[in-house]
Amino acid sequence: MGSSSLQPLFLLTLFLLSHQTKAEDSHSFLGNESSTELESGRRCNWFRGKWVYDASYPLYDPSSCPFIDPQFNCQKYGRPDTLYQKYRWQPFSCPMPRFNALNFLEKYRGKKIMFVGDSLSLNQFNSLACMIHASVPNSRTTFNKRNALSSVIFEEYGLELFLYRTAYLVDLEREKVGRVLKLDSIKSGDAWRGMDVLIFNTWHWWTHTETSQPWEYMEAGNKLYKDMNRFIAYYKGLTTWARWVNLNVNPAQTKVFFLGISPVHYEGRDWNEPAKSCMRETEPFFGSKYPAGTPMAWVVVNKVLSRIKKPVYFLDVTTLSQYRKDAHPEAYSAVMPTDCSHWCLPGLPDTWNQLLHAALFA
């Protein structure tokens, strides 16, 4: 590796290390927006808090929701415990509004909401559809899926929920040399136009290597790379996404959100139990600070969002999700034999959507 490739890696490493301790003090709004404030004038940080047992949970019965993908339907595929469904997120500085599906349907009557990202976006998309459906179980709905695009339409309200599956946000194309991940290109962004709410997410697939990596080359600045530091690649890709937002989003029409890094729990050393993984975990991590600390990818996201010109709300779910080592499908999935990266439904993504709901209604 030559000096030209070492320099950006060195600079990025310095940046990551200098910002790693700032995660717990972050504010939720970036761009031109400011944090929600309490009546007293203090900032309300919904992303710092603790998990508490709540007997009224879950927010819906998984057997009554027709929208749960098989990889998240843990009860259907044999998970014996349900305690993971009974935890509610309680912020330290302010109460979080309880999700009100009827108000949501009325406020967003005739609106279009799109999740854009990988299977974690599918997780969140399924969750929101179930949360709304639980309050209007007899309402007519239409579900469609075609290629990258899925939708659930609550017909009586004209509310359309969309999912656009794209693992990297930037383009992945097949060319003569093979499959190329184009860090400077977002052609698929045409499908995201005209939405009232956009919720973006990407990180999960940036870490994949060898046989699970779906590309042979990366392309940046008209140059092909067999590989590069994944944090640098992620930064380049997110910068391209930020440029798309700046050029294509009208804040008067569209609210934009970015879902923070969703953690995995394959290695128990992350919570000081090296012999464990998410398998057979039944309770959250209850310590005051998650031992693994702030993921490097979190810092990359924050760097990109701090430079974006259009208002983007950062759904900073990383820390609260790190605590939920108990909430994964484990072996109870129709898709993966061991899954410590996605989340059971009902479960953690319902909290992500409660935070989305709180931000939309603030």
C-alpha positions in Angstrom: 0.0 0.0 0.0 1.5 3.3 -1.1 1.6 6.6 0.8 -1.3 8.0 -1.2 -3.6 5.3 0.3 -2.1 5.5 3.8 -2.7 9.2 4.1 -6.6 9.2 4.1 -6.6 6.1 6.4 -4.3 7.9 8.8 -6.4 11.1 8.8 -9.6 9.1 9.2 -8.2 7.2 12.1 -7.1 10.4 13.8 -10.6 11.7 13.3 -12.3 8.6 14.7 -10.1 8.5 17.7 -10.6 12.2 18.5 -14.4 11.8 18.3 -15.0 8.4 19.9 -15.8 9.8 23.3 -18.5 12.2 22.1 -21.2 9.6 21.3 -23.1 9.9 24.6 -23.2 13.7 24.4 -24.6 13.8 20.8 -27.8 15.7 19.9 -30.4 14.1 17.8 -30.8 16.7 15.1 -28.2 17.6 12.5 -28.2 19.9 9.6 -30.4 23.0 10.1 -32.5 21.5 12.9 -32.1 21.8 16.7 -32.9 19.3 19.4 -36.4 19.0 20.9 -36.6 21.0 24.1 -38.5 20.6 27.3 -40.7 23.3 28.7 -37.9 24.2 31.1 -35.7 24.9 28.1 -33.4 21.9 28.8 -32.6 19.7 25.8 -34.6 16.5 25.6 -32.3 13.6 24.6 -34.5 10.6 23.8 -31.5 8.4 23.1 -30.0 8.4 26.6 -32.0 6.3 29.1 -32.6 2.8 30.3 -34.7 -0.3 29.6 -37.5 -0.9 32.1 -40.0 -3.8 32.4 -43.5 -2.9 31.2 -46.3 -5.4 31.6 -48.4 -3.6 29.0 -45.9 -4.5 26.2 -45.6 -5.7 23.5 -47.4 -3.1 21.3 -49.0 -5.8 19.1 -49.5 -9.6 18.8 -47.1 -11.1 16.3 -49.7 -13.8 15.3 -52.1 -11.0 14.3 -49.8 -9.0 12.1 -49.6 -10.2 8.5 -46.5 -8.1 7.7 -43.7 -9.8 9.7 -41.0 -11.3 7.5 -40.1 -14.9 8.5 -36.6 -14.0 9.6 -38.1 -11.7 12.4 -41.0 -13.9 13.5 -39.3 -15.5 16.5 -42.4 -16.7 18.2 -43.7 -18.5 15.1 -40.4 -20.3 14.7 -40.2 -21.5 18.3 -38.6 -19.0 20.6 -39.8 -20.2 24.0 -39.5 -17.0 26.0 -41.3 -13.7 25.7 -39.6 -11.5 28.3 -37.6 -9.7 25.5 -41.0 -8.2 24.3 -41.7 -6.6 27.7 -39.0 -3.9 27.8 -39.8 -0.2 27.2 -37.2 2.5 26.6 -37.3 5.2 29.2 -35.2 8.3 28.5 -33.5 10.0 31.5 -34.3 13.6 30.6 -37.9 13.4 29.4 -40.8 11.1 28.9 -41.1 9.5 25.4 -44.6 9.8 23.9 -46.4 6.4 23.6 -47.1 5.5 20.1 -50.6 6.5 18.9 -51.4 4.8 15.7 -54.7 6.6 15.1 -53.1 10.0 15.5 -50.3 8.8 13.2 -52.8 7.7 10.5 -54.7 11.0 10.7 -51.6 13.2 10.6 -50.1 11.2 7.7 -53.3 10.6 5.9 -52.5 10.5 2.1 -48.8 10.7 2.8 -45.9 8.5 1.7 -43.2 7.2 4.0 -40.3 5.2 2.7 -37.6 3.2 4.4 -34.4 3.0 2.3 -31.7 0.5 3.2 -30.8 -3.1 4.0 -32.6 -5.9 5.9 -32.6 -3.7 9.1 -34.8 -1.3 7.1 -37.0 -4.2 6.4 -37.0 -4.9 10.1 -38.2 -1.4 10.9 -40.7 -1.3 8.0 -42.3 -4.5 9.2 -42.4 -3.1 12.7 -44.2 0.2 11.8 -46.7 -1.7 9.6 -47.5 -4.0 12.6 -47.7 -1.1 15.1 -50.3 0.7 12.9 -52.2 -2.4 12.0 -52.7 -3.3 15.7 -54.9 -0.2 16.1 -56.9 -0.7 12.9 -56.9 -4.5 12.4 -60.0 -4.4 10.2 -58.8 -1.6 8.0 -58.2 -2.6 4.4 -54.6 -3.0 3.5 -52.7 -3.8 0.3 -49.2 -5.4 0.4 -47.1 -5.4 -2.8 -43.5 -6.5 -3.5 -41.7 -6.1 -6.7 -37.9 -6.3 -7.1 -36.4 -3.8 -4.6 -39.6 -2.1 -3.7 -42.2 -3.3 -1.2 -45.3 -1.4 0.1 -48.1 -1.6 2.6 -51.0 0.7 2.0 -53.7 1.5 4.6 -56.3 2.2 2.0 -58.9 4.0 4.2 -56.3 6.6 5.2 -54.3 6.7 2.0 -51.1 6.1 4.1 -48.5 4.4 2.0 -45.4 2.7 3.6 -42.6 1.8 1.3 -39.4 -0.2 1.6 -36.6 0.3 -1.0 -34.0 -2.4 -0.5 -30.5 -1.2 -1.2 -27.7 -2.5 1.0 -25.2 0.3 0.4 -27.4 3.3 -0.7 -24.8 3.8 -3.5 -25.1 1.7 -6.6 -24.0 -1.9 -7.1 -23.7 -2.7 -10.8 -22.6 -5.7 -12.9 -19.9 -4.7 -15.5 -17.4 -6.5 -17.7 -14.9 -6.7 -14.8 -17.5 -8.1 -12.5 -19.8 -6.6 -9.8 -18.7 -3.0 -8.9 -19.7 -1.0 -5.8 -19.8 2.5 -7.1 -19.0 4.8 -4.2 -19.8 8.0 -6.2 -23.1 7.0 -7.8 -26.7 6.8 -6.7 -28.9 6.1 -9.7 -31.5 4.3 -7.6 -32.3 7.6 -5.9 -34.9 8.4 -8.5 -37.2 5.9 -6.7 -36.9 7.9 -3.5 -38.3 11.1 -4.8 -41.8 12.4 -3.9 -41.9 11.0 -0.4 -43.1 12.9 2.6 -40.8 11.0 5.0 -37.5 9.2 4.1 -35.7 7.0 6.7 -32.3 5.8 5.5 -30.0 3.1 6.9 -26.8 1.4 5.8 -23.8 -0.2 7.5 -24.5 -3.9 7.9 -23.2 -5.0 4.4 -20.1 -2.7 4.5 -18.5 -5.2 6.8 -19.1 -8.3 4.7 -16.0 -9.9 3.2 -14.9 -13.0 1.2 -17.9 -15.2 0.1 -20.5 -12.9 1.7 -19.2 -9.9 -0.1 -21.5 -9.1 -3.1 -18.9 -7.2 -5.2 -15.5 -7.8 -6.8 -14.4 -4.1 -7.0 -15.1 -0.7 -5.5 -15.1 2.3 -7.8 -14.3 5.9 -6.6 -13.1 8.8 -8.6 -13.2 6.7 -11.8 -10.7 4.3 -10.3 -11.3 0.6 -9.5 -10.1 -0.8 -6.2 -10.0 -4.5 -5.2 -10.7 -3.3 -1.7 -10.1 -0.4 0.6 -10.5 0.4 4.3 -14.1 -0.2 5.0 -14.6 3.0 7.1 -13.1 5.1 4.3 -15.4 3.4 1.8 -18.3 3.9 4.1 -17.4 7.6 4.5 -17.2 8.0 0.7 -20.5 6.2 0.1 -22.3 8.3 2.8 -20.8 11.5 1.4 -22.4 10.6 -2.0 -25.7 10.0 -0.2 -25.4 13.3 1.6 -24.8 15.0 -1.8 -28.0 13.3 -3.1 -30.0 14.7 -0.2 -28.6 18.2 -0.7 -29.5 18.2 -4.4 -32.8 16.3 -4.3 -34.7 16.9 -1.1 -37.0 19.8 -0.5 -37.3 20.2 3.3 -40.7 21.9 2.9 -42.0 18.6 1.5 -39.8 15.8 2.8 -38.5 15.0 6.3 -35.3 13.0 6.2 -34.1 10.6 8.9 -31.0 8.5 9.2 -31.1 5.4 11.4 -28.0 5.0 13.5 -25.7 1.9 13.6 -27.6 -1.2 14.6 -25.2 -3.4 16.6 -24.6 -7.1 16.5 -24.2 -9.4 19.5 -22.1 -12.3 18.2 -19.3 -11.8 20.7 -20.1 -11.7 24.4 -16.8 -9.9 25.1 -18.7 -6.7 24.0 -20.6 -6.9 27.3 -17.8 -8.5 29.3 -19.1 -12.1 28.9 -16.6 -13.6 26.4 -18.0 -17.1 26.5 -21.5 -15.9 25.3 -23.3 -14.6 22.2 -26.9 -13.5 21.8 -28.0 -17.2 22.0 -30.2 -17.8 25.0 -29.9 -14.3 26.3 -33.2 -13.3 28.0 -32.4 -9.9 29.5 -30.9 -6.6 28.3 -27.5 -5.4 29.4 -28.3 -3.2 32.5 -24.9 -1.6 33.1 -24.5 2.2 32.9 -22.1 2.1 30.0 -21.8 -0.6 27.3 -18.3 -2.1 27.6 -17.6 -2.3 23.8 -17.9 1.5 23.5 -18.9 3.5 20.5 -18.7 1.8 17.1 -16.3 3.5 14.6 -19.1 3.5 12.1 -21.2 5.8 14.4 -18.5 8.4 14.2 -18.4 8.2 10.4 -22.1 8.8 10.3 -21.9 11.7 12.6 -19.1 13.3 10.5 -21.1 13.0 7.3 -24.3 14.3 9.0 -22.5 17.3 10.5 -21.6 18.5 7.0 -24.9 17.9 5.3 -26.7 21.1 4.3 -30.3 19.9 4.4 -32.0 19.1 7.7 -31.6 15.4 8.7 -32.8 13.9 11.9 -30.4 11.4 13.4 -32.2 8.5 15.0 -29.3 7.7 17.3 -30.3 4.2 18.3 -26.9 2.7 18.6 -26.4 2.7 22.4 -30.0 1.8 23.3 -29.7 -1.1 20.8 -26.3 -2.2 22.2 -28.1 -2.9 25.5 -30.5 -5.4 23.8 -28.4 -8.5 23.6 -31.6 -10.4 24.4 -33.7 -9.2 21.4 -32.3 -11.1 18.4 -33.9 -14.0 16.5 -31.0 -16.3 17.7 -31.9 -19.7 16.1 -35.6 -18.9 15.9 -35.7 -17.7 12.3 -36.8 -19.2 9.0 -33.8 -17.6 7.3 -30.6 -17.8 9.4 -29.4 -20.6 11.7 -27.8 -18.1 14.0 -28.9 -14.5 13.9 -27.5 -12.0 16.3 -27.8 -9.0 13.9 -31.5 -8.7 13.1 -34.3 -8.2 15.7 -37.4 -10.2 16.7 -40.8 -8.6 16.2 -42.4 -7.4 18.4 -39.1 -6.0 19.8 -36.4 -3.4 19.5 -37.4 -1.9 16.1 -40.8 -0.9 17.7 -38.7 1.5 19.9 -36.9 2.8 16.8 -40.4 3.6 15.4 -41.6 5.2 18.7 -38.6 7.5 18.4 -39.5 8.2 14.8 -43.1 8.9 15.9 -41.9 11.2 18.7 -39.7 13.2 16.3 -42.4 13.5 13.7 -44.9 14.7 16.3 -42.6 16.9 18.2 
